[in-house]
Amino acid sequence: MAVVKPSISKGTRDFTPQEMIRRNYIFNTIRSVFEKYAYLPIETPSMENLSTLMGKYGEEGDRLIFKILNSGDFTKDADMSLPPNQLAAKICEKGLRYDLTVPFARFVVMHQNDLTFPFKRYQMQPVWRADRPQKGRYREFYQCDVDVIGSNSLLYEAELMKITDEVFNKLGVNVTIHINNRKILMGVAALAGAEEKMVDICTAIDKLDKIGKENVIAELRERGLTDAAIDKLLPIFDIQGDNDHVLQTLRSLFADIPVGMQGVEELEQVLDFAKMYAVDADIRLEILLARGLNYYTGAIFEVRANDVQIGSISGGGRYDDLTGVFGLKNMSGVGISYGAERIYDVMQELDLFPPEIAAPVKAIILNFGEKEVEYAMPLLVKMRAVGIASEIYPDKVKIGKQMNYANAKAIPYVIMAGEEEMTKGVFTVKNMTTGEQRACEIDEVLEILRG
């Protein structure tokens, strides 16, 4: 049989133990904040029915959904000459989830009789997107979502900003929270006299940071906006200043546009609540922030690291009727998602991982022989009983090899028990950082390791 060179799919990654320890540090930090604010965990399946996923993310998002071929003879009764999109609809009934929000909406509808509203949930699972892999962008990646559904209160927008502030403060990442409101974008479309083109306008201006003003204008033309409509949009591109000045300017522009004025008032209220919550992170009103997902109806969030060029590391918004497409009307929700992969890359680049998490194994007992192992086993059992991560080297080999093993795993304490220690009823504990070693009885060993 031919030897196959091992490989993995583009846009996916293996994680070494050291990487997983750091990833778990991120997950555990985020989880601790979510639970502090009374959010409860759920999980949903990796694959969903395509009818659940399609049509929720906009035209571009739909193209990035990984579709799963039907089982058995999926070509039976299928016209294989159909265009790819139409053919996929015939031979694929399921897809890998694109995000956690749409499956959450489906979950809420299916379990509505078992939930207490407002329902506050968090979810930390992988998602998949058939995107072009590049730095900070993967085809398989973890999202850490926190949402509340069943309330229109803008207090929750501010609470999510406070959670974001606390998460990144604990992780040591300096961030700016960029905020907008979809009603502002609707007001912008109304200003241009092109309300029916609101999705096209949002999709185009969402790329402003990536492709620049001139290319956005060119894309707006391609999407059917007239030059007259684009001219009315141009003043929007140039609004600058602090949040108060931006809101004042929008009030003037939207004097005769009710939906735009409603967006301004909601933003003002959210910013006031954020002050009450004592959010320390910089909050910046960015009126061209669009986020391309079709289901947002109110506040839109995007969080960016201040010290690394990597794009957004968190984002979300308010969705007024996402559950409506599954039959449950008038169930407003708001949420924010943290991209674990990008957060990891930021922390790695800035060297923000605490050094102590690099050594999860606290101690190792060296193996001097069968009798010595029998003598040391009660200590190993007691260490593990009190929660000290520890191990014993399995084989009697040269002590140098055992010490190399301890060094390679960055184990901070080595415990030795030879004939001399057995005679005295003690153990020799060596601190691998300082080189200091001393003889200790079992209780003293436990005290050193727990300290």
ZAKOLGU-728900 format. One record per residue: x, z, y of N, C-alpha, C in turn. Coordinates in steps of 0.1 Angstrom, whole numbers, plus 5000, padded with zeros to 4 digits. Atoms other than C-alpha are relative to their C-alpha. Last residue first. Example, Ala and Ser with C-alpha at 12.3 -4.5 7.8 and 13.67 -1.06 7.14 Angstrom:
2
499150004989513750714989499250085011/500950004988512350784955500950005012/
***
This chain:
451
499749994986501954775273500549875006/501350004993500154685240500350015015/500750145000503454575225498750005008/499250104993505354885236499349875000/500149974985502555125226500849905008/501350044995502254965191499950025015/500050145000505955005185498749945006/499250044988505755365196500149855001/500849974988502955435171500749955013/501150104999504955265143499250025013/501049975010508155465149498849915003/501349944997510755305171499250034988/500749955012514455205170498750075004/499949865003515655015201499250034987/500649975012516454665214500250154997/500049855004517154525248499450024987/499049985010517854145250500150154995/498949924995515954125282501250024991/499850044986513553845274501350075005/499350135000513653865236500349965014/500750084989512754235237500849885002/499250074990513954365203499249925010/500850104992512054625183501049945010/499250044988513954805155499249895007/499950144998511454975131500949975012/500250064986511455325119500149854999/501450004997511155545087499749945014/500349914989514855645088498550005003/499549865003515655505053499650105011/500949955011513455195059500450154997/501249974994515255125093499150074989/499849894991518655135076498750055006/499849885008517554915047500150125009/499150025011516154645070500250144993/500049885009513154645092500849974988/499150005011513354415123499850134992/500049875007510654345149500849984987/499750015014511054055174500250144994/499449895007509254065207500349974985/499349914992508553795233500750124993/500549865004507653515210500850105007/500049914988508553195229499450134997/501449974997507552975198499950105012/500750134998510952805197498550035003/499750064987512653145203499249875002/500649924990510853305173500349955014/501450025001511753015150499350085011/500250134993515353025162498549975000/499949984986515353395153499749875008/501249924996514153325118500050025015/501150105000516853055114498750075004/499950094989519453305126498949905000/500749944988518153565102500149915012/499049954991519053335072499350055013/498950104997516153295049500950065010/498749944997513753535032501049895001/499050025010510453345036501350085004/500550015014507053405052501250014990/499450135005508153525087499850004985/498849965007505653795097500649874994/499950075013502953735123501350064994/498749985006501553885155500049934986/499750125008498753865180501450004994/498750064997498054225190500349874991/500150134992494354295188501349955005/500249964986494454665177500149885009/501249924999493854575140499750045015/501150094999496454295143498750085002/499950094988499154535151498849925002/500449924988497954785125500149925013/501449985001498054525097499550085012/500650124997501554415107498450015001/499850024985502754775108499349875004/501049914993501254835073500149985015/501450055000503054515061499150105007/500550044987506554625072498549965000/499949894990507554835041499349965013/501049905004506254565017500050125009/501350054996508154305037498950104996/500149994986511354515034498649955005/500349864997510854554996499850025015/501349965005510554174992499650145004/500250005014513354065015498750064995/498749965006514754085050499950004985/500049985015511853895066501450024994/499150085008511553925104500050044985/499249915008508454075120500949914991/499850055014507053855148500950104993/498949955007505453975181500249944986/499349894994503253875209501250054993/499549915011502053535198500950115006/501249935005500153385228500450094989/499649935012503453305246498850084994/499150095009502953035272500350074987/500950075010499953235287500849914991/500349915011502453485303499149934989/499050005010504053215325499550084987/499249875001500853175345500949994989/500449935012499852795348500950135000/500949894997500252675384499650094988/499449895007503252445381499250135002/499749904990501852205408500650134994/499150064989501951895386500550115010/498750035006500652095356500949955011/499349875002497852255377501449974994/499749944987496751915390500850124998/498950084995496951755355500450055014/498849975008494852035340501249925007/499649874996492252005368501350044993/499350014987492151635361500450145005/498850085001491451685324500849995014/498949925005488951965329501449934999/499250085009486751775352501250074995/498549994998484452025368500749924989/499250025012480751935371501450015004/498650054997478252055397500850004987/498949965009474452115395501449945005/498850024993471152105412501150054992/498849935004467652085398501249975008/498750034993464151995407501150084995/499149905005461352005381501449975007/499949894990458351825397500950114995/499950034986457451615366500350135008/500249874994458251665329500249985015/501449965001457651335310499850145007/500249955013461251235301498650074999/499950125009461651015332499850044986/501350084999460351315352500149884991/500849985012463251535340498749925000/499450065011465451375366499350024987/501050035010462951465393500749934988/501349954999464651625422499149984989/500850105006468351585415498550054999/501449965002470651785437499349884994/501050024990474451725435498650044996/501449985004477651705416499049985011/501050064992481451685418498650024994/501349945002484751825406498949935009/499849925013488351705403498750084997/500849885001487951425428500250074987/501550025000490751175432499350134999/500550025014494351245420498549965000/500850124999496651275450499549964986/499750105010497851635447499149885002/498550025001498151915473500449894990/499450034988494551935487501549964999/498849924999492751905454500749965013/498750065002489351735459501150105002/498949914997485851855454501349934997/498750055006482851625457501150095004/498849934999479251745463501249924994/498950065008476051565470501350085003/498649974997472951745484500949934990/499849914988469551575480501550025002/501150024990468151295457500350095012/499949904989470851235431499049975011/501049905001469551035400500150115012/501350034995471150705407499150125002/501149975010474750815402498649995007/500850115004477250635425498850034991/500149985014478650935444499049904994/501250055007477750865480499950044986/499949965014480151035504498749964993/500050125008479750835536500350034986/501350075000478451135556500149874992/499550145001481451355548498849914998/501150095000480751715559500549865000/499950114990483851915551498849914997/501150085003483852265535499949895011/500450094989487252425535498849924995/499550145001487352695508499549925012/498850014993486553055518500649865001/499250105007482853065509501349985008/498649994997481553385524500949914992/499349985013478153365507501550025002/500549875005476553405541500750044987/499349904992478753125554499550144995/498649995005477652905525500850115008/500049925012473952985534501550024995/500349864996474552845569500050104988/498749954993476252535555499850145005/499049985011473252475531501350065006/500449885007470752515560501050044989/499949894991472552265582499750134993/498549974999472852025553500250125009/499649945012469052055547501550035000/500549865000468351995584500450074987/499249934990470551675585499650154999/498749995006468851535553500950095009/500149905010465451595568501350034993/500049874993466551405599499850114990/498749964996467551115577500150135007/499349965012464151115560501550035003/500349875006462351125593500950044988/499950025015464150835610499850134993/501250075004463250815647500049974985/501149954992465851065660498649954995/501250005009468150965631498850065008/500250135007471050845653498750004992/500350114990470851145677499749874993/501349974994470551405649499649895010/501050055009473451225631498650035006/500150154999475651285661498949944991/500650034986474851655663499849855001/501549985001475451685625499349975013/500650105009478851525629498550024999/500150134992479751745659499449894991/501049994989478852065640499849875008/501450015006480751955609498950015010/500349895009484051895628498549984996/500149874993484951555642499650104990/498949915004484551185631499750145008/500349864996481850925630501150094995/499049944991483550585626499750145005/498649995006481950445595500950075009/500049895010478450535608501450014995/499849874993478950325640500150114990/498749984996479350015616500350135008/499349905008476050045599501350045006/500749884997474049855626500650124992/499649964986476549575624499450135003/498649945001476049555586500450055014/500149875007472349495591501350084999/500749924990473049215616499850144994/499049964990475649065593499350095010/499750104989472949045566501150065009/500349954987473049265534500449895011/501150054993472849075502499650055013/501249935005475149265478498749965008/500250055013477949015485498750064994/500550134998477649105522499749944986/501349994995477949475513499449865002/500949975011480949395492498650015004/500150125008482649225522499150024988/500950094992481849525544499849874992/501449955001483349755517499049915007/500550035013486449535516498650054997/500250145001486949565553499449954987/501250034993486449945553499749854999/500050024986488950025526498849945006/499750144997489249975488500049975016/499250085010489650315473500349865005/498649945001488550555501500949914991/499250014988485550335509501450054999/498750055003484350295473500949995013/499349905008481250505477501449964997/499349904991480350275506500750114992/498950064993479549995481500850105008/498950045010477550185456501249945007/499349885005475650365484501149964990/499249954989474750035502500850124995/498950094998473649875469500950055011/499049995011471550175461501249915001/499349874999469950185496501050014988/498650025004469149805496500850134999/500150045014465349855497501449974994/500349895009465850065528500049964986/499850055014467549775546499850114990/501250085003466649815583500149954986/499750145001470249925590498849914997/499450044987469150255603500349865000/501150024991466850285572500549955014/500650125004469950245550498849965009/499050114996471750515570499449864996/500150024985468650735567500949895005/501350074999468650695529499849975015/499750145004472350785530498749925001/499150064990471551095549500249864997/501050044990468751165524500749955013/500450145003471451155497498949955011/501349995005473051455513499549864998/500950104993476751505520498650024994/501449995002479451755510499249905008/500750104991483151755506498550004996/501350045005484652075492499349915010/501050024989488352095500498749964993/500950125001490652245474499249995013/500650024987493752465470499149885001/500050144995494352525433499350005014/498950024991495352875422500149875007/499050095006493252885391501149975009/499549945012491353195403501149914994/499249894995490853035438500750074988/498750064996489752715421500950115006/499350065011486952895402501449965004/499549895009485953125431500849944988/498949934993485552835456500750104991/498950094999483552635431501250065007/499450005014481352935423501249915000/499349875002480752975461500750014986/498850014992479952605464500850134999/499050095008477552635435501349995008/499449935012475952935452500949924993/498949924994475552735485500650084988/498950084995473652465467501150085004/499250045011471652735449501149905003/499149905003470452885481501049964989/498750044996468952555489501150114999/499249924990465952655470501449955002/499650084989464052375453500950075010/500149944986463852565420500549905010/501349934999463252475383499950065013/501250094999466752375373498750085000/501249925000470152545377498849905002/501250054994473352365367498950115000/500849884997476952445357498849945009/501250014991478952175340499350135002/500549865000482452195325498950005011/500649964988483351835316499550144998/500949895000485851735289499450025014/499649894992487351395285498950115001/500649885005487251085264500650125008/501350055006487750745280499350124993/499950025015490350885304498649964995/501350065004490950875342500249974985/501149924996493651105358498649944996/499749864997496250835356498850085005/498949994991494750525341500350145003/499249884998492350415314501149995010/498650045002489950135321500950125002/499350034988486450285315501449954998/499350125004484250285284500749955013/500350114992483150645292500949884997/499350135003482850935269499649895010/500850114997481951305274500949874998/499450134996483451625259498949895003/499950095012481851965261500649875004/498650054999481552265284500349924987/499750085012477952355293501449945001/498750074999476552595318500349944986/499250035012472952695323501449955003/498650024995470652855349500849984987/499149995011466952805342501449975004/498950105000464652875372501050034988/499650074988462652905350500050095012/500549934988462653085317500549935012/499149974989463152855287499350085011/499249895004461352835253500950055011/500849885004458352635263500950124996/500649944988460652385282499250124997/500049865002462752305251499350085011/500349975014462251935248499850154997/501450045003461951885286499750034985/501049914993464952105293498649954997/500049865006467151935267498950085006/500750025012466351585281499850134992/501450034996467451705315499149984988/500649874996470551855299498649985004/500349935012471351525282499350145003/501250065006471151365316499650064987/501249974992473451625331498849934995/500749895006476251635305498650025007/499849884992477851295312499250114993/499250044988478250955296500350125008/500549954986476951075262501049965010/499349884997478050855232499650055014/498850024992475350595224500750145002/499449884996472450545200501349975009/501049914995470050265192500550135006/499649864997472449985189498950085005/499249955012471749645172500650145002/500650035013468949505194500750074988/501249935000469949665228499349984986/499749865002473549555222498750084998/499749985014472349195218500250154997/501350015007470649205252500350024985/500849894996473849335269498650004992/499549875005476149095250499050125003/498949954991474148775257500350144995/500449934988472048675226501250045009/499650094989473548435200499650065014/498649974996473548715174500549915011/499550134996469748705172501450025006/499550014986469049025153500549865003/501150024990466649035123500550005014/501350055005469449175101499049995011/500250144995472649215121498749944995/500550004986472549595118499849865005/499950144996472849575080499449995014/500550105009473349955074500349865006/499550005013473750195103499449894991/500949955009473050095139500650014986/500750105008476150025160499050084990/499749985014477050295185499149914992/501250015009477150225222500550004986/499650045013479850365245498849994991/500549925011478350385280500549944987/498949915005480450225307499650094989/499050085007478149935314501150084994/500650055013475250175322501049924992/500049895010477450345348499549954987/498649995004478050015367500150114989/499550125007474349935369501450024994/499750124992473250285379500649894992/498749994994473650605360500349885010/499949874992470150685347501350005009/500850004988469050345334500150125009/500050124992470350395299499150015012/498950024991471050745286499849885010/499849894991467850865270501049975010/501249994991466750525257500150125009/499750084988470250495243498950005010/500750135000469450785220500349925012/501449994995472051055224499449864997/500750124998475451115208498550025003/499150094994477751415213499349865002/499250095009474851645206500949905008/500950115004473851915231500949914992/499350125004475352265238499049894996/500750085009474052565258501049894995/499450115006475652855277499049924991/500049985014473953085302500549874993/500350125007474553115339500250014985/501249995009474353465354499549864995/501150044992476853425383498749984992/500149904989479453625364498849975009/500749895006478853395334499850115010/501450045003479853085354499250124995/500750014987482953265367498649964998/500249864995484153375333499350005013/501249945007483453025319499850145006/501350064995485752865345498850074994/500149964986488653105337498749955006/500449865000488053065299499850055015/501449985004488052685302499550145001/501050064990491152665323498650034996/499949914988493052915301499149955010/500949895002491752715271500150105011/501350054998493452405285499050124998/500350024986496652595289498649955003/500049864994496652725253499749995015/501349945002495552375242500050145006/501050074991498552215259498750074998/499749964987500952465242499049945010/500449864998499352405208500250055015/499149915007499752025213499550155002/499549884992496851815225500850094991/499849885008496151465212500450115009/498749935001494851215238499950104989/500249875007492150945244501450074998/500849914992492150665269499650134994/499649994986493450405245499050095007/500750104991492450485209500550025014/501349954996495050675188499449905010/500350024985497950555168498750065003/501149924994499650605134499849975015/499549924990501750315120498950085007/500650034988500150195088500550095011/500049894991502350185058499449965013/499250014988501349905034499950135009/500850004988500050005000500950005013/
***
